[in-house]
Amino acid sequence: VLTTAAKLQWTIQHGEDALKDDKRNPGFMMMYKRAKVVYQPRGLVAALVSWNYPFHNTVGPVISALFAGNAIIVKASEHVAWSMPYWEQMVKRALNVCGHDPDLVHFVTGFADIGNAVTSSPLIDHITFIGSPEVGKLVMRAASANLTPVTLELGGKDCAIVFGDADLAQCVPVLMRSVIQNASQNCIGIERILVQDSIYNRVVDEMARRMRAVRVGAILDDEPNSVDCGAMVLSNCFDRLEALIADAVSKGARCLVGGKRYHHPHHPHGQYFSPTLLVDVTPDMDITRNETFGPIMVIMKFSDESDVLQKVHSSPYGLGSSVFSSDRARARRVALKLRTGMANVNDFGVNYICQSLPFGGVGISGFGRFAGPEGLRALCVEKAFTEDRFPFVKTPIPPIVDYPIQDSEKGYAFTQQIVAFAYADSWWQSIKAGLRLGKISL
């Protein structure tokens, strides 16, 4: 809800500026022209969104699509089909109250066949997809039949780099939230914490204490403050998560807390995974290259900047990242060296609330951006537009190069001097080229 409110506020306050005509310098040769970029609606766009945040993942694309002048089809995951009619009703009522056609927005749910029908349709003018790299490739393949442009956000293996001078009183709670919030079913959840060797043991000890105290389950009427970490959406992920942890342990990692699915005494059918702390993790372990999407805290050790960059870049993902340090210059330097689409100094996840910034990644985390001016413009056709600055000055075609050309040798010499006149290194060279143009034209 907070993210959606931030998106509404930014779009209302700044969206018009992002989409207004963008005047451009026409250059010396075209100084008698006006040039600009006009942002026009694409028409009908589609958003295929993941299940982990069903409210803002669905309503967010609707806000941008409508503001940019488009109609939109939202295809939500089958795992959140129960909530889609409610969100759709809410949006349609808002459109109706504001005097707009409610049919500008449609929500659909279903399995892969529905997603393929949407992405392969020639009626769709742009596709935004939020999901896994594997399904993202299928979306691209389907869209390629009609050359439909796509924006892909395909998850991450986000890192948090903790230098020895970090403010641990601020850093540790932020990192705990990054793992436990929504059971880390979050594309920009921190899945790798890299801690400098000078404070490594201290951080491990504190995280072990906190992770052991995390309460798992469902909120009970008589115990409203009894839960920190809720259920997992997909029960079929448990075998994979346990296998990743077992692989890491077999290669030298230590599992200090959790490590397996959790059987809740009061909720025997609940889909819970134990909050897990895995330390002494190294880049050769599968868990450093595969998105877990679960409450698993992975801690790695590093020595210096070169070492940490090498370890971070061992993963093919590149969505978000965090750097914690009291040395602002170093934090900024390292953050800007990371091959990620987003970076935060001394924080995590604020890209959701900073709606003025584009959201997206590199590598197998995808490409294209939503949010910010870049996100709105992605839903528009960027039309290059020129017109005469003065009605009495138009583009002239000199007789010497008017088709059919009478003298090719003179025409070629004329075009040579045009280039020299317009793009010479000095005014004197331009003057000489201009004089030569006059002689050739006679």
C-alpha positions, -999 to +999 in steps of 0.1 A: +000+000+000+028+024+009+045+018-025+013+023-044+006+055-025+041+068-034+036+059-070+002+078-072+017+108-055+048+110-078+027+104-109+002+131-100+029+156-091+055+149-117+040+127-145+030+156-167+066+170-167+079+136-176+057+133-206+056+169-219+072+176-252+110+175-250+125+203-270+158+195-287+186+215-303+183+210-341+220+217-347+237+242-370+226+228-403+189+227-392+189+260-372+158+271-391+138+241-377+121+234-344+129+199-331+113+180-302+103+146-289+066+140-285+055+112-261+024+095-275+004+066-261+013+032-275-024+020-274-030-013-256-003-025-232-001-056-210+015-063-177+022-099-166+030-097-129+042-119-101+023-131-071+044-118-042+028-083-039-005-087-057-018-052-049+010-029-060+022-054-087-011-050-104-023-015-096+012+000-102+013-008-139-023+004-142-014+038-128+014+043-153-005+029-183-035+051-178-015+082-171+004+077-203-029+074-222-031+037-227-055+009-221-041-021-202-046-058-197-031-071-164-024-109-163-019-119-127-005-151-114-029-179-108-017-180-072-034-147-064-066-151-085-087-146-054-078-110-050-079-099-087-116-092-089-114-069-059-085-048-074-102-047-108-135-035-092-116-008-073-099+005-105-130+004-126-150+023-100-124+050-099-124+053-137-162+055-137-162+082-110-137+102-129-158+100-161-136+075-180-145+042-197-140+014-171-131-009-200-098+008-203-086-018-177-091-055-177-076-081-153-072-117-163-059-147-145-050-182-155-021-205-163+007-204-190-018-206-219-034-173-209+000-157-205+010-169-239-022-156-255-015-122-241+022-120-250+017-134-285-013-112-294-007-087-323-031-064-305-006-057-276+017-027-281+040-032-251+046-059-225+058-055-189+067-088-173+077-095-137+088-130-129+116-155-134+144-154-160+131-187-175+096-174-180+110-140-191+127-158-221+094-174-231+077-140-229+104-125-252+101-154-276+063-150-278+066-112-282+092-115-309+066-128-334+050-093-335+082-074-325+063-062-294+086-042-271+091-057-236+102-046-202+115-075-181+121-075-143+133-111-136+143-111-100+177-109-083+203-122-060+208-089-043+239-083-022+245-062+009+282-052+014+290-045+050+324-028+056+342-029+089+332+008+097+295+003+091+271+015+118+259-020+129+232-005+151+215+008+120+227-019+095+217-051+113+180-042+117+178-032+081+193-065+070+170-085+092+140-067+076+154-075+042+153-112+049+122-116+071+098-091+055+073-111+034+094-142+042+119-127+017+094-133-011+107-101-026+127-096-058+150-071-041+153-090-009+189-092+003+200-128-006+238-123+000+253-104+029+291-099+024+308-088+056+343-076+060+366-100+079+373-075+107+337-076+120+326-109+105+323-129+137+305-101+155+279-098+128+274-136+126+269-138+164+243-110+163+224-124+134+223-159+149+208-144+181+181-126+161+173-153+137+168-179+165+142-155+180+122-150+148+086-163+154+070-183+125+033-188+120+000-171+115-015-143+136-039-157+162-068-136+176-056-141+212-020-135+203-018-106+178+019-100+184+030-136+181+044-137+145+074-122+127+076-145+096+045-158+078+039-186+053+054-192+019+031-189-011+045-219-030+049-252-012+068-267-041+098-246-034+108-264-002+127-293-018+147-268-038+155-246-008+166-276+013+188-288-016+205-254-019+212-254+018+225-290+017+248-282-012+263-252+006+269-273+038+285-301+018+309-275+004+319-260+038+291-236+049+277-237+084+239-237+090+235-221+124+198-216+124+169-234+105+177-250+072+145-269+065+107-266+063+089-258+095+060-279+108+039-256+129+022-272+159-010-252+155-011-251+117-001-286+104-010-277+069+007-243+069+034-237+043+063-225+065+100-225+060+123-220+090+142-187+092+177-199+082+212-185+088+239-199+065+274-186+071+309-191+057+293-192+022+316-191-008+309-182-045+312-219-056+280-228-038+248-230-058+229-208-033+250-178-044+238-180-080+202-191-076+174-169-063+159-184-031+129-162-025+127-174+011+137-164+046+173-176+042+201-153+054+234-160+035+266-145+050+299-144+031+333-130+042+355-106+022+388-088+028+389-057+007+371-039-022+386-060-049+377-092-031+341-081-025+335-070-061+348-103-074+325-122-051+294-101-058+299-104-096+301-142-094+263-142-097+246-136-131+218-115-115+221-077-112+189-061-098+195-042-066+223-038-041+233-021-008+266-009+006+270-001+043+299+020+054+306+052+074+331+062+047+307+079+022+333+082-005+341+045-004+305+035-002+297+056-032+327+043-051+319+006-045+281+011-052+288+027-086+311-002-095+284-029-089+269-044-120+233-038-109+204-016-120+200-001-085+223+007-056+216+021-021+241+034+004+233+025+040+198+013+031+178-015+014+147-015-007+141+023-008+138+021-046+102+011-041+094+043-023+117+066-044+092+065-073+112+092-091+139+066-099+137+039-126+133+003-113+150-026-131+182-046-135+209-060-157+222-094-166+195-121-161+176-097-139+162-083-171+162-050-189+140-019-194+127+001-165+094+009-148+088+038-123+101+073-127+101+092-160+118+063-178+089+040-168+062+063-181+081+070-213+085+033-219+047+031-223+049+058-250+060+061-286+089+085-286+081+104-318+108+127-332+091+158-346+104+187-367+087+218-382+098+250-398+108+277-373+096+304-397+069+299-423+090+318-449+121+296-444+120+261-458+146+235-467+160+246-501+176+221-526+203+240-545+201+234-583+235+218-584+222+188-564+187+188-576+177+155-591+183+145-618+218+159-612+233+176-642+270+174-633+279+147-608+315+159-604+304+194-594+276+179-572+301+158-553+324+187-548+295+208-535+285+182-509+321+179-498+323+217-491+289+215-473+304+191-448+335+213-444+315+245-440+292+230-413+316+209-393+351+225-397+374+229-367+375+267-370+356+296-383+384+303-408+380+269-423+343+273-425+347+307-443+371+291-468+346+262-474+318+288-479+338+307-505+345+274-523+308+266-522+301+299-539+326+292-567+312+257-573+277+270-575+284+295-602 
